[in-house]
Amino acid sequence: MTAFDWGGFEDAVTERIIGAARDLLTGAAGQTPYALALSEFYAETAGVIYLPLLALATEESVPDRDCRFSPPDWVHVADEWAAAPPVDDWARRLIEAVDGLPRARWQECHGRYERTMLDAMARAKRSLVADGLLAPSVVCYLDDEEGRLLRRSVTDAELVEHFPYYADAATAEAELVALPAAARATRLAAAAGLVPGPARAPGPLGSERATQLLLELGADAVPAVIDGLAHPGTRWKAAKLLADLHLPTPEVLTALHAHLRGDDEEPNRNWVAVALARLGAGHTLLDRGDLPASTVACGIAGPYRSFRDHAVGHLPLDYGLLGAALARADLAPLLAEELAPGRGECTLDAADLPGAVAGLDAPHALIRRHAVSVLSWALGPVGDLELEDGVRATALDRIRAMAVAPTTWAE
């Protein structure tokens, strides 16, 4: 692949943003602009990257205060700005350059693309202000779903004044980081939804970020998460987080076993079973005569499902547990449903490769299908496995051979 000219791309995008902004300002003549935004960013990992929309907000055209910094609700939108030459050609060349790249390489290019768009917007604002078309106070920013680019595209003062949610979250996180680990875990557990009680408005940190920070605490988070197991309303989430922490200590396993009850609510029961299996204690589920078969099957399937990817670590893929469960007539059809295509499969890393390859020779068709699926994904363009070309080609050739051999899939 020919190296993509990021500098040329940035120059072209900058000039086109300036031109499109001029057109928007002409259409809003007599109005008072207060924001210009690139929004609706779209990309597919190892696939296409599309250029965003450009939108202008004025005091007169956005009367709803709740929509003040919500570009999809603005009137003045240049949705075809990137379709004009020469940016249309650059957009096509960008897709050609990144579509089909291995995941790691694609992510590198996507990061470079983000930096380019940030720089292009900053350059465009400087030019528009210098020409007297925008006041320096106009907020020119990138509006992305996660808010990462937004925070990088505005000043600290703009963040506090116009996007207080992000500023408050940053302040709350800084205050938490300064706390001792135990106190931090308690606060994070509450923010992550592990404290029972009536529903409350989300705090400035947000449950998703609180959960991420809780996982980063590692062993210091365990006591607070175990406390969440004691309450029916938070048990399922606590069980999932214990599995995501990936610390199969006696303390954790004992707590999970104590809350695996046949008379518990089904979601709680199933998530506790999944946590035990993901932490290496799945064989104990097969010995429990007091559990519904559906819960046992759900738990057994846990290490092979996509929820495993949420964890900070995991045990290497091993089909031994699944094979033992498939030997039971009451579990086999339930496991086929749990691991049916489209239900979500785990993503392989290098430590999983031996177990996945061994699964190609398993006696059960369900295991062979799962192994083929996860290996095909991992060895394809979006996979993270760094393998020699010869090893990759050999594995793919074997999978292709299995696909054209019907007897390979027979029970």
C-alpha positions in Angstrom: 0.0 0.0 0.0 1.3 3.4 -0.9 1.8 5.6 2.1 -1.1 8.0 2.7 -0.2 11.7 2.5 -1.7 12.9 5.8 -0.2 16.4 5.3 -1.9 16.8 1.9 -5.1 15.4 3.3 -5.1 17.9 6.2 -4.4 20.9 3.9 -7.3 19.9 1.6 -9.7 19.3 4.5 -8.8 22.6 6.2 -9.4 24.6 3.1 -12.7 22.8 2.4 -13.9 23.4 6.0 -13.1 27.1 5.6 -15.0 27.2 2.3 -18.0 25.3 3.7 -18.1 27.4 6.8 -18.1 30.6 4.6 -21.2 29.1 2.8 -22.9 28.4 6.1 -22.2 31.9 7.4 -23.6 33.3 4.2 -26.8 31.3 4.7 -27.0 32.6 8.3 -26.4 36.2 7.4 -27.6 38.6 10.1 -27.4 35.9 12.8 -24.9 35.5 15.6 -22.8 32.4 15.4 -21.6 30.8 18.6 -20.4 27.3 17.5 -19.0 25.4 14.5 -18.7 21.7 14.8 -17.6 18.6 12.9 -20.0 15.8 14.0 -21.3 12.3 13.2 -18.0 10.6 13.0 -18.2 7.1 11.6 -15.6 4.4 11.1 -15.6 0.6 11.1 -12.6 -1.2 12.7 -10.3 -2.5 9.9 -12.8 -1.0 7.5 -13.9 2.4 6.2 -13.4 5.8 7.7 -16.0 8.5 6.6 -15.6 12.2 7.0 -18.0 13.9 9.4 -20.6 16.6 8.8 -20.0 20.3 9.4 -22.6 22.4 11.2 -23.0 25.9 12.4 -25.0 27.1 15.4 -26.4 30.6 15.8 -28.2 32.2 18.7 -31.2 32.8 16.5 -31.4 29.3 15.0 -31.0 27.2 18.2 -33.7 28.4 20.6 -33.8 25.2 22.6 -31.1 25.4 25.4 -30.9 21.7 25.5 -29.8 21.6 21.9 -27.3 24.4 22.2 -24.3 22.1 21.6 -26.1 19.2 19.8 -25.1 19.5 16.1 -27.7 17.0 14.9 -30.4 19.5 16.1 -28.9 22.5 14.3 -30.4 24.1 11.2 -27.3 25.2 9.3 -25.6 21.9 8.2 -23.2 21.3 5.4 -23.8 17.5 4.9 -22.1 17.5 1.5 -19.1 19.5 2.3 -16.8 16.5 1.8 -18.3 15.6 -1.5 -16.8 18.6 -3.3 -13.4 18.5 -5.0 -10.7 18.0 -4.0 -11.8 16.5 -0.6 -14.1 14.0 -2.3 -11.0 12.4 -3.9 -9.1 12.5 -0.6 -12.0 10.8 1.1 -11.9 8.0 -1.4 -8.2 7.6 -1.1 -8.5 7.5 2.7 -10.9 4.6 2.5 -8.7 2.8 0.0 -5.7 3.3 2.3 -7.3 1.9 5.5 -10.0 -0.5 4.4 -8.8 -4.1 5.2 -5.8 -3.1 7.2 -4.9 -5.4 10.2 -6.6 -4.1 13.4 -3.4 -2.7 15.0 -2.4 -0.8 11.8 -5.9 0.4 11.2 -6.1 1.8 14.8 -2.8 3.6 14.2 -4.2 5.2 11.1 -7.5 6.1 12.8 -5.6 7.9 15.5 -3.7 9.8 12.9 -7.0 10.7 11.2 -8.4 12.0 14.5 -5.3 14.2 15.0 -5.6 15.5 11.4 -9.3 16.5 11.9 -8.4 18.2 15.2 -5.6 20.2 13.5 -7.7 21.0 10.5 -10.5 22.4 12.7 -8.1 24.5 14.7 -6.5 25.9 11.5 -9.9 26.6 10.0 -10.9 28.6 13.1 -7.7 30.7 13.1 -8.3 31.5 9.4 -12.0 32.4 9.9 -11.2 34.6 12.9 -8.3 36.3 11.1 -10.7 37.1 8.2 -13.3 38.6 10.6 -15.9 35.9 9.7 -16.0 34.4 13.2 -15.5 36.0 16.6 -12.8 34.5 18.7 -15.4 33.4 21.2 -17.1 31.0 18.7 -16.5 27.4 19.9 -15.1 25.3 17.1 -15.0 21.7 18.1 -15.3 18.0 17.2 -18.5 16.4 18.4 -17.9 12.7 18.9 -20.1 10.2 20.8 -17.5 9.4 23.5 -16.4 13.1 24.0 -12.7 12.2 23.6 -12.3 14.5 20.5 -14.5 17.1 22.0 -12.3 17.5 25.1 -9.2 17.7 22.9 -10.7 20.3 20.6 -11.8 22.9 23.2 -9.9 25.0 25.7 -10.2 24.4 29.4 -12.3 27.5 29.8 -14.6 26.4 27.0 -15.0 23.0 28.6 -16.1 24.5 31.9 -18.4 27.1 30.4 -20.1 25.1 27.6 -19.6 21.5 28.4 -19.8 21.3 32.3 -20.7 17.6 32.2 -17.1 16.8 31.1 -15.5 19.3 33.4 -17.5 18.0 36.4 -16.5 14.5 35.5 -12.9 15.4 35.3 -13.1 17.1 38.7 -14.9 14.1 40.2 -12.3 11.8 38.9 -9.4 13.9 40.2 -11.0 13.9 43.6 -11.4 10.1 43.6 -7.8 9.5 42.5 -6.6 11.4 45.6 -8.5 9.1 47.9 -6.9 6.0 49.6 -7.6 2.8 47.6 -10.3 1.4 49.9 -12.3 4.7 50.0 -11.9 5.1 46.3 -13.3 1.6 45.7 -16.3 2.3 47.9 -17.1 5.5 46.0 -16.5 3.9 42.6 -18.8 0.9 43.6 -21.6 3.3 44.3 -21.0 5.2 41.1 -20.9 1.9 39.1 -24.3 0.9 40.5 -23.2 -1.7 43.1 -25.1 0.0 46.0 -28.7 -1.0 46.4 -31.5 1.5 46.7 -33.9 3.6 44.6 -32.7 4.7 41.2 -30.6 7.9 41.3 -29.6 10.4 38.7 -26.1 9.5 37.4 -23.3 11.4 39.0 -20.8 13.5 37.0 -18.4 10.5 36.7 -20.9 8.2 35.0 -21.3 4.5 35.7 -19.3 3.4 32.7 -16.2 5.4 33.7 -16.6 4.4 37.3 -16.7 0.7 36.3 -13.5 1.2 34.3 -11.7 2.8 37.2 -13.0 0.1 39.5 -11.4 -2.5 37.3 -8.2 -0.6 37.3 -8.0 -0.9 41.1 -7.6 -4.6 40.8 -7.4 -6.4 44.1 -8.3 -3.3 46.0 -11.7 -3.3 44.4 -12.6 -6.9 45.4 -14.1 -6.2 48.9 -16.4 -3.5 47.6 -17.5 -5.6 44.6 -18.1 -8.7 46.8 -20.4 -6.5 49.0 -22.5 -6.0 45.9 -23.2 -9.7 45.8 -25.2 -9.5 49.0 -28.1 -7.6 47.4 -30.5 -9.1 44.8 -30.7 -5.8 42.9 -26.9 -5.6 42.4 -25.8 -9.2 42.5 -25.7 -9.8 38.7 -23.5 -6.8 38.1 -21.2 -7.6 41.0 -20.7 -11.2 39.7 -19.9 -9.9 36.2 -17.3 -7.4 37.7 -15.7 -10.1 39.8 -15.2 -12.1 36.6 -13.9 -9.0 34.8 -11.4 -8.3 37.5 -10.1 -11.8 36.9 -8.8 -12.5 40.4 -9.9 -16.2 41.2 -8.8 -16.0 44.8 -10.4 -18.3 47.5 -12.2 -15.2 48.8 -13.8 -14.4 45.4 -14.7 -18.0 44.6 -16.2 -18.6 48.1 -18.3 -15.5 47.8 -19.6 -16.5 44.4 -20.4 -20.1 45.5 -22.3 -18.7 48.5 -24.6 -16.7 46.2 -25.2 -19.3 43.6 -28.7 -20.5 44.7 -31.3 -22.3 42.7 -34.1 -20.1 44.3 -32.5 -16.8 43.3 -33.7 -14.7 40.4 -32.6 -16.1 37.0 -30.4 -13.2 35.9 -28.5 -13.2 39.2 -28.2 -17.0 39.2 -26.9 -17.1 35.6 -24.4 -14.3 36.1 -22.9 -15.9 39.2 -22.6 -19.2 37.2 -20.9 -17.3 34.4 -18.4 -15.7 36.8 -17.5 -19.0 38.3 -16.9 -20.6 34.9 -14.8 -17.6 33.7 -12.7 -17.8 36.8 -11.9 -21.5 36.3 -14.5 -23.1 38.5 -16.9 -24.1 35.8 -16.6 -27.8 36.6 -18.3 -27.2 39.9 -21.5 -26.3 38.1 -21.7 -29.8 36.6 -21.9 -31.2 40.1 -24.8 -29.0 41.3 -28.0 -30.9 41.2 -30.0 -27.9 42.7 -29.5 -25.6 39.7 -31.7 -25.5 36.6 -30.0 -26.9 33.5 -30.4 -23.5 31.8 -28.2 -21.8 34.5 -25.6 -24.5 34.2 -25.5 -24.1 30.4 -25.4 -20.3 30.7 -22.4 -20.6 33.1 -20.6 -23.2 31.0 -20.9 -21.0 27.9 -19.5 -17.9 29.7 -15.8 -18.4 28.9 -16.6 -18.7 25.2 -18.8 -15.7 24.9 -17.9 -12.1 24.1 -18.4 -10.9 27.6 -15.0 -12.4 28.3 -13.5 -9.5 26.3 -14.6 -7.0 29.0 -12.2 -8.4 31.5 -8.7 -7.2 32.4 -7.5 -10.7 31.9 -8.8 -14.2 31.3 -7.8 -17.9 31.4 -6.5 -19.3 28.1 -9.3 -20.8 25.9 -9.8 -24.5 26.7 -12.7 -26.5 25.4 -12.4 -29.2 28.1 -15.2 -27.7 30.2 -17.5 -27.4 27.2 -16.8 -30.9 26.0 -17.7 -32.3 29.4 -20.9 -30.4 29.5 -21.9 -31.5 26.0 -21.7 -35.1 27.1 -24.9 -34.4 29.1 -28.1 -34.8 27.1 -29.9 -32.1 29.1 -27.2 -29.5 28.5 -26.3 -30.1 24.8 -29.3 -28.4 23.2 -29.1 -25.5 25.7 -25.4 -25.0 25.0 -26.1 -25.1 21.2 -28.5 -22.2 21.8 -26.1 -20.3 24.1 -23.3 -20.5 21.6 -25.4 -20.2 18.4 -24.0 -17.8 15.7 -24.7 -14.2 16.5 -24.8 -14.6 20.2 -21.3 -13.2 20.6 -18.0 -15.0 20.7 -14.8 -14.3 22.6 -11.9 -12.6 20.9 -8.7 -14.7 20.8 -5.2 -13.6 21.9 -1.9 -15.4 21.5 -2.5 -17.5 24.7 -5.8 -18.8 23.3 -4.3 -20.1 20.1 -3.3 -23.6 21.2 -6.8 -24.3 22.7 -8.6 -22.9 19.7 -6.5 -25.0 17.3 -7.1 -28.1 19.4 -10.9 -27.3 19.1 -10.7 -28.0 15.4 -10.3 -31.7 16.2 -12.9 -31.9 19.0 -15.5 -34.7 18.8 -18.4 -32.2 19.1 -19.5 -30.2 16.1 -20.4 -27.3 18.3 -16.8 -27.0 19.5 -15.4 -27.3 16.0 -17.8 -24.6 14.7 -16.9 -22.3 17.6 -13.1 -22.9 17.0 -13.5 -22.2 13.3 -15.4 -19.0 13.9 -13.1 -17.5 16.5 -10.0 -18.5 14.6 -11.3 -17.1 11.3 -12.0 -13.8 13.1 -8.7 -13.7 14.9 -6.7 -14.6 11.8 -8.6 -12.1 9.5 -7.9 -8.4 9.0 -9.5 -7.3 12.3 -7.7 -9.9 14.4 -5.0 -8.9 16.9 -2.9 -12.0 16.6 0.6 -11.3 15.4 1.5 -14.5 13.6 4.1 -15.3 10.9 2.5 -15.3 7.5 3.2 -19.0 7.1 1.4 -19.9 10.3 -1.5 -17.7 9.4 -1.8 -19.2 5.9 -1.6 -22.8 7.2 -4.4 -22.2 9.8 -6.6 -20.5 7.2 -6.0 -23.2 4.7 -7.1 -25.8 7.2 -10.3 -23.9 8.1 -11.1 -23.6 4.4 -10.6 -27.4 4.0 -13.0 -28.0 6.8 -15.6 -25.8 5.3 -15.7 -27.9 2.1 -15.7 -31.2 3.9 -19.3 -32.0 5.1 -18.2 -34.9 7.3 -16.0 -32.6 9.3 -19.2 -31.1 10.8 -21.0 -34.4 11.6 -21.4 -35.4 15.2 
